[in-house]
Amino acid sequence: MHATLDHTMMRVEDLEESLDWYQSHFDYEEYGRWEADTFTNVFLGPADKHEDGALLELTYNHDDRTYDFGDAWGHVAVRCDDVYEAYDELMDSGVEDYRDPDSCGGQYAFVTDPDGHEIEIVERDHGAKWSLDHTMLRVADADEAIGWFTRKLEYQLFRREEFDDFALYFLKPEDAAPEEMSVELTYNYDGRTYDIGDAWGHVAVQADDLHEFWGTLLTRHAEDYRDPESCGNRYAFTKTMDGHEVEVVTN
């Protein structure tokens, strides 16, 4: 089991506005689109994305609903060579000033998309510019959350940062390419719990064989949330103990 992270899904209220924002400011290209009767999914990423790099999925529901962000999902992070230059470039192109590098100790920065999803800008020496580096999830119990990803998906903890009030844990498949997206688990020490909301949808992992992968997850006591049969044998969903949805898709 490798379980490469395939994409992160977020829900948007105006598809054309969101597409224009990501294509204008991040120069994203459309990698795929699924038009259903009640919703549309569009997959975006840089033109020079690594073959194992992740995509961003925008989901637009046709009923004009609005969304609640909750606080269990944090952000997606995108890569750049120089955070100051990247932030200035975004400001010059009309992106709203949110958290500049100086306010983040000169190490990273944040912007928000038209719906309010937070996007962190991080410096990396690998991966295409604006490619997805990680998706951040807040968890109520760090040990349980790390255990879920290591046991269910065979992920490896490759980086940890522990501070006075919180800790960050980064995981992805063992032997993953540097360009693959990782999961960042954020654990606050004050015992708070989180609201999932519905503005963020899921992270997705790749499987060579959907049914075999699903069977392995169930053997490892992952939640049987939406099995392959209930999803037309095209994909499936489980959940972490914190309620974050994890989709399983075929390569």
N, C-alpha and C positions, 0 to 999 in steps of 0.2 A: 504494500500500500504506500503510495507516494502522496496522494491527495493535494496536488498543487492547487493553490488558491486561484480560482478562475475569474471571479468578478465580485464586486460589491454592488448591491442594489440600493438605490435611493428613490423615493417617490417625489414627483414634481407636480406642481399645480398648473404650469403652462409649459408644454413640451417645446414649442417653438422658441420661447424665450430661453429655456434652459439649454437647448441645442445651440442656439446662437452664442450664449455665454461661454460654453465650454469650447466651442469651435473657434470663437474669436480670440479668447484669452489664452487658452491652452493649445490651440491649434490641433484639437482632437479630430480624428476621422471616424466616420461611422463604420463599424465592423459588422453590424448585423441589426436586423429589425424584425419584430414579430408584431403583426397587426391582428388583434383579436376583436371580437364584437364589442367588448366593454373596456378594453385597455390596449395600450401600445407599449412595447419594450424596445428600447434602442440601446445598443452597446457601443461605447466610445473608448478611444484610446489614441495614443500618439501613433503617427504613421510608421515610425521606426521602433515600435514596441518589440521587445525580446519575445521569442517564440513561447516562452513560459511566463511572460508578463501578464498581469491581470488587467481586466477591463472594468469600466464603470458602466453599470446598467441603470438607465433612467426609465422608471415606470410611470406612465401617465394613465390614470383612470378617467374614463370619458364622462363621468358623472359630476365633474367639477367639485369634488370633495376637497376639503382642506385637511391638514395634517398636524398632529401633535408630535413634537420632537422627543418628549420625555428626556431622560438623561442617562440611559443605559448605553447608548451609542455615543461615541465622542466625535470622531472625525475620520476622514481619509487623509493620507499624506502623499504628496507628490514630490518628485525629486528635481533638484537643480544643482548646478555647479557652484553658484554663489548666491546665498540667500538675499543679500542686499541688492544685488543686481536683478535678481528674479522679482523681488518685491517692487522695486522701482519700475520694472517693465510692466508689471500688472497695474500699478498706479497710473502710469502713463497711458495705458490702454483703456482706462476708465473704471477699473475695479475699485470698489469702495474700500477705503482705509479701515482696517479692523484691528489687527495686532501686528505692528511693525517689528522688524528684527530687534530694534533697541529695547522694546518693551518685553522681549523674550530673551534677554541676555546675549543678543547677537548670534544665537545658535539656530534659531528657526523663526518662523512667522506664521500668521494665520490670515486667511481671507474667508469670506462666505459667498456662496453662490446665490442666485436670485431667491431661492426658497429658504435660505438660512443654514444649509448644511455647511459645517466648518471644514475647511481644507487647510491642512498644515503644509508648509513649504519647508523641506529639509534638504540639507546639502549631502550629496552622495557622490562617490567617485565611480559609480556604476549605474547602468540603466539609462534609458532615453530621457531627455528633458520632459518634465511633467508626467512621467510614468508613475504608476501607483507603487508606493513604497510599503505602506502598511495601512491597516484599518484598526482603529482603536475601539475597544469594548471595555466598559466599566463592569467590574465584577465584585460580588459581595464577599467572596472567600477566595483568596489567591491560591491557596493550596488545592482546593477543589477544582478551580477553573484550570489551573495548570495541569492537574491530573486528568481532566476531561480531554484536553487537547492531546496530551501525550498518550493516553490509553486508547481513546476512541480513534484518533487520526494518526497516531504514531509521530506526532510533532516533537521537535526538539527545542528546548529552551536555549537560545543562542546569545541572549543579551538580557541583562537585568540592571535596573537603576533604582536604588532604594534611598529615600529621602526621609525627612523628619515626619512628614504627614502622609506620605503615599509612596507607592512603589510601582514601577513599570516593568513588565515582563514581555519579551518578544519571542514569538515561536513561529516556526514554519517546518516543512518536512526536512528530515535528515537528508543531507547531500543536495539540498535545493540550490539552484543557481542563484547568485547574488541578486539577479534581476527579478526573481519571484517576489510577489507580495508576501508580507508576513502579517501576523495578528499581534497587536499590542494589547495586553491586558493591563488595565489600570486598577489598582487596588488602593482605596483610601482607608486609612487606619481607624477612622472614627465609627465604623460599624454601620454606615448608612446603607440603605437599600435603594434600588433604582426602578424607574418606570420605563418600560420598553418604548412606549409611544408607537407611532406608525409612519413617521417621516423617513425612517430607515427601514429597509426590508430584510436583507440577509447578506451573508457572505456565502459564496459557492465554492465547492471543491470538486476537482475532476476525478473521475473514476474510469478505469479501462472497461469494467463490466459493472453496470449499474446494479444488477440483482446480487451479484457476488459481493460487491462492496456493501450493499445494504444489509445483507445477511451477516457480514462481519461486524457491522455497527450494532446490530441487535444482539449478537453474541457477546459484545462488550457492554451491553446494557445501555446503549444509547436510546433516547426516547423515540418510540414509534409514533411519529407525528403525522406525516403524510407519506405513505409507502409508495413504491413505484406504480402499483396497480391503480391507486387513486389519482395518479398524475399521468395516466395514459402511457405508463412504462417509458416515459421520456426523462424523468428526473424524480427526485424524492426530497423530503425535508425531515430533518431532525432538529432538536433544540439543545442548547447548552443548559446547564442547571440554572443559569441566570435568565433564560428565556430568549437568548439570541438565536434566531433561526439560521440553520446551516443547510444550504441546498446541496444536493449531490447531482452532478451533471456528468454526462459522458464526454470523452475527449472528442 
